[in-house]
């Protein structure tokens, strides 16, 4: 809320500057807020991503059985480290800290980081910053 002080029905030039500064600061805050919303929106929005169905092998399921709008990925699409991470996430309610994955899986920090980045690029997991580590989330993935 801006208060305008009238001095003899004339606005002093000092108050013009003050009003200009207040309005400029409010516009700056608005721009920063909008940029923050735009930057964080993809992290929380459900973009109706396609779900991934992992199959043990292509021969075990006919391609006619593919659910509409779903991509079928085989386990051959993933490295053993990636499959171990997916299995570990499934055992821990589909979410773990990256540091916990490293300590409980026995794989090196670098290998885990590469595998997690690869899984993120394939669209299988989400990675959210959580302090000095990352939270790894396995969203809406079905395993058969």
ABEGO torsion letter per residue (X at the ends): XBBBBBBGGBBBAAAAAAAAAAAAAAAAAAAAAAAAAAAAAAAABBAGBBBBBBBABAAABBAAABBBGBBBBBAAABBAAAAAAAAAAAAAGGBBBAAAAAAAAGBBAAAAAAAAAAAAAAGABBBBBBEABBBBBBBGBBBX
